[in-house]
Amino acid sequence: MTDKPTATPDDLKPVIVRTYSAGVHFGYLARRDGKDVDLVRSRRIWRWYGANSCSGLATSGLDVSRSTVAGPVSITLTEAVEIIDCTPEAVTSIESATWPNM
């Protein structure tokens, strides 16, 4: 097993990752090895409004008042299907979203 990278999010690219069975995640790409992806400050996007697709989510962000986004964690995702670069607007939007009653 390889060590997890120690880079900070400021050094890493913000991305949306859609997986085969673990849903959609926003985070900072620390490592990719085939279909395995390590994200830091990853936030599972459980439900979103304001974008019609993962690509729209990565470019425009989401409707913060209606979307459900988990708090940040470090995570290894397997079976990554898509990795999409995020715009600064999308990053701001997603990072400001909260889980209801959080």
Secondary structure as a PSIPRED ss2 file (coil, helix, strand):
# PSIPRED VFORMAT (PSIPRED V4.0)

   1 M C   1.000  0.000  0.000
   2 T C   1.000  0.000  0.000
   3 D C   1.000  0.000  0.000
   4 K C   1.000  0.000  0.000
   5 P C   1.000  0.000  0.000
   6 T C   1.000  0.000  0.000
   7 A C   1.000  0.000  0.000
   8 T C   1.000  0.000  0.000
   9 P H   0.000  1.000  0.000
  10 D H   0.000  1.000  0.000
  11 D H   0.000  1.000  0.000
  12 L C   1.000  0.000  0.000
  13 K E   0.000  0.000  1.000
  14 P E   0.000  0.000  1.000
  15 V E   0.000  0.000  1.000
  16 I E   0.000  0.000  1.000
  17 V E   0.000  0.000  1.000
  18 R E   0.000  0.000  1.000
  19 T E   0.000  0.000  1.000
  20 Y C   1.000  0.000  0.000
  21 S C   1.000  0.000  0.000
  22 A C   1.000  0.000  0.000
  23 G C   1.000  0.000  0.000
  24 V E   0.000  0.000  1.000
  25 H E   0.000  0.000  1.000
  26 F E   0.000  0.000  1.000
  27 G E   0.000  0.000  1.000
  28 Y E   0.000  0.000  1.000
  29 L E   0.000  0.000  1.000
  30 A E   0.000  0.000  1.000
  31 R E   0.000  0.000  1.000
  32 R E   0.000  0.000  1.000
  33 D E   0.000  0.000  1.000
  34 G C   1.000  0.000  0.000
  35 K C   1.000  0.000  0.000
  36 D E   0.000  0.000  1.000
  37 V E   0.000  0.000  1.000
  38 D E   0.000  0.000  1.000
  39 L E   0.000  0.000  1.000
  40 V E   0.000  0.000  1.000
  41 R E   0.000  0.000  1.000
  42 S E   0.000  0.000  1.000
  43 R E   0.000  0.000  1.000
  44 R E   0.000  0.000  1.000
  45 I E   0.000  0.000  1.000
  46 W E   0.000  0.000  1.000
  47 R E   0.000  0.000  1.000
  48 W C   1.000  0.000  0.000
  49 Y C   1.000  0.000  0.000
  50 G C   1.000  0.000  0.000
  51 A C   1.000  0.000  0.000
  52 N C   1.000  0.000  0.000
  53 S C   1.000  0.000  0.000
  54 C H   0.000  1.000  0.000
  55 S H   0.000  1.000  0.000
  56 G H   0.000  1.000  0.000
  57 L H   0.000  1.000  0.000
  58 A H   0.000  1.000  0.000
  59 T H   0.000  1.000  0.000
  60 S H   0.000  1.000  0.000
  61 G C   1.000  0.000  0.000
  62 L C   1.000  0.000  0.000
  63 D C   1.000  0.000  0.000
  64 V C   1.000  0.000  0.000
  65 S C   1.000  0.000  0.000
  66 R C   1.000  0.000  0.000
  67 S C   1.000  0.000  0.000
  68 T E   0.000  0.000  1.000
  69 V E   0.000  0.000  1.000
  70 A C   1.000  0.000  0.000
  71 G C   1.000  0.000  0.000
  72 P C   1.000  0.000  0.000
  73 V E   0.000  0.000  1.000
  74 S E   0.000  0.000  1.000
  75 I E   0.000  0.000  1.000
  76 T E   0.000  0.000  1.000
  77 L E   0.000  0.000  1.000
  78 T C   1.000  0.000  0.000
  79 E C   1.000  0.000  0.000
  80 A E   0.000  0.000  1.000
  81 V E   0.000  0.000  1.000
  82 E E   0.000  0.000  1.000
  83 I E   0.000  0.000  1.000
  84 I E   0.000  0.000  1.000
  85 D E   0.000  0.000  1.000
  86 C C   1.000  0.000  0.000
  87 T C   1.000  0.000  0.000
  88 P H   0.000  1.000  0.000
  89 E H   0.000  1.000  0.000
  90 A H   0.000  1.000  0.000
  91 V H   0.000  1.000  0.000
  92 T H   0.000  1.000  0.000
  93 S H   0.000  1.000  0.000
  94 I H   0.000  1.000  0.000
  95 E H   0.000  1.000  0.000
  96 S H   0.000  1.000  0.000
  97 A C   1.000  0.000  0.000
  98 T C   1.000  0.000  0.000
  99 W C   1.000  0.000  0.000
 100 P C   1.000  0.000  0.000
 101 N C   1.000  0.000  0.000
 102 M C   1.000  0.000  0.000
